[in-house]
């Protein structure tokens, strides 16, 4: 016979309400109590009746996760954690790819308003035409990533600070002609205090602009003049695009002392272009990335990169989503997850 909430409650020594709180994940439960309930759920092989739950409380037991490009390793790592950690809360996950298309965001918002999903985690690449800023009524939504807004809760990292610190790390290694790969077109006097928007391609994303600002701030603090020739723009943040664009750059320019790539996948393409051009890394040109995806430690040479705790990042997003699902009128909160530099052989002096 199928186990019930009452069976789980009896085995765990708690009330049925506490079991429901653990399963639904929208009310705080003390860790030791949650552990007892989860052990009982596993022992009894409890399977929640999502249809009945939805009829009782208007919830589907599903959340939506939408990322711009599911093909990239970073997206795979985030998706894996969202699915695993949401499962621990009793939530299923519907995964979508927005491809930076606002109409797909609107479709997801419509699903949430129709209670087909209880909440959404979105990763818009810019705000100019995002459904988050243009929709009149929003369901429970949490943003992850780099856009600057105050309408809904959000989890992010300090992109300006991280890029500034990586550039400074390269300067501390003795590199002076430091190029960046993935930068948009920005006025040379731009600062990190304003809002960030942009077009739908990679060159207009919030991350590209913020990381460029941090790079320029570090150079300015070191007294190094801004050189537009050392800012290499990409139409799309991909290893293929980086390999082509950096390869063309090397055909007409001397290799810089170092290349700071705005993602690890961009760094992969950059390493390929340098190898094809016969430029030794790091002896002739150092390379650094951003994100510390799993593969970055296995490049040749292993890649120096910006790291942040993915699990903490996703847990924070799910916590914020639980808050919004419990109270859609709750004041939006912004959580900034700390970052650090992981120094590897690709930037060794």
C-alpha positions in Angstrom: 0.0 0.0 0.0 1.2 3.5 -0.8 2.6 5.4 2.2 0.8 8.5 3.4 1.9 11.7 5.0 0.5 10.3 8.3 2.7 7.2 7.9 5.8 9.4 7.4 4.9 11.6 10.3 4.5 8.7 12.7 7.8 7.2 11.7 9.6 10.5 12.0 7.9 11.4 15.3 6.5 14.7 14.0 3.2 16.1 12.9 1.8 15.6 9.4 2.0 19.4 9.0 5.8 19.2 9.5 6.0 16.5 6.9 4.1 18.7 4.5 6.4 21.7 5.3 9.5 19.5 4.4 7.9 18.2 1.2 6.7 21.6 0.0 9.9 23.5 1.0 8.2 26.8 1.6 8.3 26.9 5.4 11.5 26.7 7.5 12.1 23.4 9.3 15.0 22.8 11.6 17.8 20.8 10.0 17.6 18.0 12.5 13.8 17.7 12.0 14.1 17.9 8.2 16.7 15.1 8.3 14.4 12.8 10.3 11.5 13.5 7.9 13.7 12.9 4.8 15.0 9.6 6.3 11.4 8.5 6.9 10.3 9.5 3.4 13.2 7.5 2.0 12.5 4.5 4.2 8.8 4.4 3.3 9.5 5.1 -0.3 7.0 7.9 -0.1 5.7 9.4 -3.4 3.8 12.6 -3.2 0.4 12.8 -4.9 1.0 16.0 -6.9 -2.5 16.1 -8.4 -4.1 15.9 -5.0 -1.7 18.4 -3.6 -2.5 20.8 -6.4 -6.2 20.5 -5.8 -5.7 21.2 -2.0 -3.3 24.2 -2.1 -3.3 25.4 -5.7 0.3 24.2 -6.2 1.6 21.9 -8.9 4.8 20.8 -7.1 6.7 22.0 -10.2 9.0 25.0 -10.7 10.5 26.3 -14.0 14.1 26.9 -14.8 15.0 28.9 -17.9 18.5 29.5 -19.1 19.7 31.3 -22.3 21.8 28.4 -23.7 21.6 24.9 -22.4 24.4 23.8 -24.7 27.1 25.3 -22.5 28.8 23.5 -19.6 28.0 26.3 -17.1 24.3 25.9 -17.8 24.6 22.1 -17.4 26.2 22.5 -14.0 23.6 25.0 -12.8 20.7 22.8 -14.2 22.1 19.7 -12.4 22.2 21.5 -9.0 18.7 23.1 -9.4 17.2 19.6 -10.2 19.0 17.9 -7.4 18.4 20.6 -4.7 14.8 21.2 -5.8 14.2 17.4 -5.6 15.3 17.6 -1.9 12.5 20.1 -1.4 9.9 17.9 -3.1 9.8 20.0 -6.3 10.0 18.8 -9.8 11.7 21.1 -12.4 10.6 22.0 -15.9 13.7 23.1 -17.9 13.4 25.6 -20.7 15.9 27.4 -23.0 15.0 31.1 -23.6 17.8 31.7 -26.2 17.5 35.4 -25.1 14.1 35.5 -26.7 11.6 37.5 -24.6 8.5 35.7 -26.0 9.8 32.5 -24.4 10.0 34.3 -21.0 6.4 35.5 -21.5 5.3 31.9 -22.2 6.9 30.8 -18.9 5.2 33.6 -17.0 1.9 32.6 -18.4 2.4 29.0 -17.3 3.2 30.3 -13.8 0.1 32.5 -13.7 -2.0 29.5 -14.8 -0.5 27.5 -11.9 1.2 25.0 -14.3 4.4 25.8 -12.4 4.6 27.3 -8.9 7.5 29.6 -9.6 10.3 30.4 -12.0 14.0 30.9 -11.9 15.1 33.0 -14.9 18.4 34.0 -16.3 17.8 37.0 -18.7 20.9 38.3 -20.4 19.6 41.9 -20.4 16.6 43.9 -19.3 15.8 46.0 -22.3 13.1 43.6 -23.6 12.9 41.0 -20.8 9.5 39.9 -19.7 10.5 40.6 -16.1 10.5 44.3 -16.7 7.6 44.5 -19.2 5.0 42.2 -17.7 2.4 44.0 -15.7 1.8 41.2 -13.2 4.5 38.8 -12.1 4.1 35.4 -10.5 6.8 34.0 -8.1 10.0 34.7 -10.0 13.7 34.8 -9.0 16.5 35.9 -11.3 20.0 34.5 -11.4 22.8 36.3 -13.1 23.9 39.7 -13.9 21.1 42.1 -14.9 20.6 45.0 -12.5 17.0 45.4 -11.3 14.9 45.7 -8.1 11.6 44.3 -9.2 12.1 40.7 -8.1 14.5 38.8 -5.9 17.9 37.9 -7.4 21.1 35.9 -6.8 24.3 37.2 -8.4 28.0 37.6 -8.0 30.0 40.9 -8.1 31.0 40.9 -11.7 32.8 44.2 -11.6 34.7 43.2 -8.5 35.6 39.8 -9.9 36.9 41.2 -13.2 38.8 43.9 -11.4 40.4 41.3 -9.1 41.4 39.0 -12.0 42.9 41.9 -13.9 44.8 42.9 -10.8 46.0 39.3 -10.4 47.4 39.4 -13.9 49.1 42.7 -13.2 50.6 41.3 -10.0 52.1 38.5 -12.1 53.9 41.2 -14.1 51.7 41.3 -17.2 51.0 44.7 -18.6 49.5 44.3 -22.0 46.3 42.5 -20.9 43.6 41.9 -23.4 40.0 40.8 -22.7 37.9 38.5 -24.8 34.1 39.0 -24.8 33.9 42.8 -24.2 31.1 44.9 -25.7 31.5 48.4 -27.1 31.6 50.8 -24.1 32.7 54.4 -23.8 36.2 54.4 -22.3 35.0 56.5 -19.4 32.3 54.1 -18.3 32.0 53.4 -14.6 30.4 50.6 -12.6 27.8 52.7 -10.9 25.1 52.8 -13.5 22.4 50.3 -14.6 23.2 47.8 -17.3 21.1 46.9 -20.3 22.1 45.9 -23.8 21.0 44.1 -26.9 20.1 40.4 -27.1 23.5 39.2 -28.5 26.4 38.4 -26.2 28.1 41.7 -26.9 25.2 43.5 -25.2 24.8 41.3 -22.1 25.0 42.6 -18.6 27.9 40.3 -17.8 29.9 41.5 -20.7 29.5 45.2 -19.7 30.1 44.6 -16.0 33.2 42.6 -16.6 34.6 45.1 -19.0 34.0 47.8 -16.4 36.0 45.9 -13.8 38.8 45.2 -16.2 39.1 48.9 -17.1 38.9 50.0 -13.5 41.9 47.8 -12.6 44.0 49.1 -15.5 43.1 52.7 -14.6 44.1 52.1 -11.0 47.4 50.8 -12.2 48.0 53.8 -14.4 47.8 51.8 -17.6 46.1 53.7 -20.5 43.0 52.3 -22.1 43.8 50.5 -25.4 40.7 49.6 -27.6 42.8 47.2 -29.6 43.1 45.0 -26.5 39.3 44.6 -26.1 38.1 41.7 -28.3 34.3 41.6 -28.8 32.4 38.4 -29.6 29.0 38.1 -31.3 28.3 35.0 -29.1 30.1 33.7 -26.1 31.2 30.3 -27.4 34.5 28.5 -27.8 33.9 28.4 -31.5 33.4 32.1 -31.8 36.4 32.8 -29.5 38.7 30.6 -31.6 37.8 32.4 -34.8 37.9 36.0 -33.4 41.1 35.5 -31.4 42.7 33.8 -34.3 42.0 36.8 -36.6 43.2 39.1 -33.9 46.5 37.3 -33.7 46.9 37.6 -37.5 47.1 41.4 -37.3 48.4 42.0 -33.7 51.3 40.9 -31.6 50.1 38.5 -28.8 49.4 40.4 -25.6 51.0 39.5 -22.4 47.8 38.0 -21.1 44.2 37.3 -22.3 41.4 37.5 -19.7 38.4 35.7 -21.2 35.0 36.5 -19.8 34.0 32.8 -19.5 35.9 29.5 -19.3 34.4 28.3 -22.6 35.7 31.5 -24.3 39.1 30.6 -22.8 38.9 27.1 -24.3 38.5 28.7 -27.8 41.2 31.2 -27.0 43.7 28.4 -26.0 42.9 26.7 -29.3 43.6 29.9 -31.3 46.9 30.5 -29.5 48.0 26.9 -30.1 47.1 27.2 -33.8 49.2 30.4 -34.0 52.1 28.8 -32.3 51.9 31.0 -29.2 52.9 29.1 -26.0 50.8 29.4 -22.9 51.8 30.8 -20.4 55.4 31.4 -21.7 54.4 33.9 -24.4 50.8 34.7 -23.4 48.9 33.9 -20.2 45.2 33.0 -20.3 42.5 33.4 -17.6 38.8 32.5 -17.6 35.7 33.1 -15.5 33.3 30.6 -13.9 35.6 27.6 -12.9 33.5 25.0 -14.8 34.5 21.4 -14.2 36.5 21.2 -17.4 38.7 24.2 -16.6 41.1 22.2 -14.5 41.8 19.8 -17.4 42.8 22.2 -20.1 46.5 22.3 -21.2 47.7 24.1 -19.2 45.1 24.1 -16.4 43.1 27.3 -16.5 43.2 30.2 -13.9 39.7 31.4 -13.4 37.1 33.1 -11.2 35.2 30.6 -8.9 32.1 30.8 -6.8 30.2 28.3 -4.8 27.5 26.9 -7.3 25.7 25.0 -4.6 25.4 28.1 -2.4 24.3 30.1 -5.5 21.5 27.6 -6.3 20.4 27.1 -2.7 20.0 30.9 -2.4 17.9 31.0 -5.5 15.6 28.2 -4.3 15.4 29.9 -0.8 14.3 33.2 -2.5 11.9 31.4 -4.7 10.3 29.6 -1.7 9.9 33.1 -0.1 8.1 34.4 -3.2 5.9 31.3 -3.5 4.8 31.7 0.1 4.3 35.5 -0.2 4.3 37.1 -3.7 4.2 40.5 -2.1 7.4 40.0 -0.1 10.0 42.7 -0.6 12.5 41.6 -3.2 15.9 40.6 -1.9 19.3 40.5 -3.6 21.9 37.9 -2.6 25.5 38.3 -3.7 27.5 35.1 -3.6 31.2 35.5 -2.8 33.8 34.7 -5.5 37.6 33.9 -5.5 40.4 33.5 -7.9 41.6 30.0 -8.6 45.2 30.3 -9.8 46.5 27.6 -12.1 49.3 27.1 -14.6 47.8 29.1 -17.4 48.9 32.3 -15.7 52.1 31.1 -14.1 54.9 33.6 -14.6 
